[in-house]
């Protein structure tokens, strides 16, 4: 009877220890290079969007035509994306 109780207590301790190890949060890093590259592309696109918006607002404030402002925004976004591709 005492041996059975000892085995149960030992197994319970082992299960709790294993559960604690599994429950501990692990630092979140990219698991693969592909995930890291995807994150970099996402950052590049976001930067291009923000810069494009700023360029368009500045263009509209200067009184240029809508089509030229739209083209300026497009050129800005494409330029930043090309720079991002060149750094890969």
PyMOL commands that set and color helices and strands:
alter all, ss='L'
color gray80, all
select helices_A, chain A and resi 2-23+33-62+66-87
alter helices_A, ss='H'
color red, helices_A
deselect
rebuild
show_as cartoon
